[in-house]
């Protein structure tokens, strides 16, 4: 899954659409940690902080929630 402005995401569409925000944040945190540990060995710098990544996940998740209009 990708976002036009936020890069590549760590889950497929099925997992993204069937997970809670907390589940997605845990998944992305785990992937970030694995990438960070790998980058230390490769002397590669991470482009974004974990906080930034989780903010992007939350924004994308909020966009995907359908807006429910209640009749008065």
SULQUIGI-V711656 format. One record per residue. N is the residue number from 1. SS is DSSP state (hx for helix, st for strand, lp for the rest). PSI is psi in whole degrees, 0 to 359 (999 if undefined). OMEGA is omega in radians with two decimals (NA if undefined). Layout:
BEGIN
N_SS_PSI_OMEGA ; N_SS_PSI_OMEGA
END
This chain:
BEGIN
1_lp_139_3.12 ; 2_st_159_3.02 ; 3_st_142_-3.09 ; 4_lp_330_-3.08 ; 5_lp_354_-3.02 ; 6_lp_4_3.08 ; 7_st_203_-3.07 ; 8_st_140_3.12 ; 9_lp_158_-2.98 ; 10_lp_2_-3.12 ; 11_lp_156_3.04 ; 12_lp_169_-3.13 ; 13_hx_321_-3.12 ; 14_hx_313_3.12 ; 15_hx_317_3.14 ; 16_hx_315_-3.06 ; 17_hx_347_-3.09 ; 18_lp_18_-3.11 ; 19_lp_153_3.03 ; 20_lp_166_3.10 ; 21_hx_318_3.12 ; 22_hx_320_3.11 ; 23_hx_318_3.13 ; 24_hx_318_3.13 ; 25_hx_321_3.10 ; 26_hx_316_3.12 ; 27_hx_312_-3.11 ; 28_hx_325_3.08 ; 29_hx_316_3.13 ; 30_hx_316_3.13 ; 31_hx_318_3.12 ; 32_hx_315_3.14 ; 33_hx_318_3.11 ; 34_hx_317_3.13 ; 35_hx_321_3.14 ; 36_hx_313_3.13 ; 37_hx_321_3.10 ; 38_hx_322_-3.10 ; 39_hx_330_3.10 ; 40_hx_317_3.13 ; 41_hx_325_-3.07 ; 42_hx_2_-3.08 ; 43_lp_44_-3.13 ; 44_lp_137_-3.13 ; 45_lp_136_3.07 ; 46_lp_138_-3.10 ; 47_lp_332_-3.06 ; 48_lp_154_3.07 ; 49_lp_162_3.07 ; 50_hx_321_3.13 ; 51_hx_317_3.11 ; 52_hx_315_-3.14 ; 53_hx_314_-3.12 ; 54_hx_328_3.04 ; 55_hx_318_3.12 ; 56_hx_318_3.11 ; 57_hx_314_-3.13 ; 58_hx_319_3.11 ; 59_hx_315_3.13 ; 60_hx_320_3.13 ; 61_hx_316_-3.14 ; 62_hx_325_3.10 ; 63_hx_330_-3.06 ; 64_hx_345_-3.13 ; 65_lp_124_3.14 ; 66_lp_144_3.10 ; 67_lp_124_-3.13 ; 68_lp_124_3.12 ; 69_lp_129_3.12 ; 70_lp_137_3.08 ; 71_lp_139_3.12 ; 72_lp_999_NA
END
